[in-house]
């Protein structure tokens, strides 16, 4: 019997400088996965990209009051954000399922940065395997992360 696992690939990059460090590990379905995000900004956004689908923002974190704001249609309990030390934030996806496959990004959009942006990416794929496997992946990052506008009065609740 083949067990189902999730393959995780983490990529860190800065702006268009695409310096990448990719690592893949496997996780069993039903488990959780953690994505560390080391960014500085007033708002930190988390996005999900899936092949054949429109990119979707899941939530944003308001740094000034440590508030997580879920986007419309996102259920509570699936995604969590925790403030770490310094500029570190932890994004957790709970109860991993096949529908969680995709690439996840945390990003900051600041006006003074212009078209450049800072982000961290985590790719999760569902694969079949009998044992956990850790190995390096050397593929270029090919996603562009467009901004998703929002107004400040949405967060003042």
Secondary structure, 3 states (H helix, E strand, C coil): CCEEEEEEEEEEEEHHHCCCCCEEEEEECCCCEEEEEECCCCEEEEEEECCCCCCEEEEEEEHHHCEEEECCCCCCCCEEEEECCCCEEEEEECCCCHHHCEEEEEEECCHHHCCCCEEEEEEEEEEEECCCCCEECCCCCCCCCCCCCCCHHHCCC
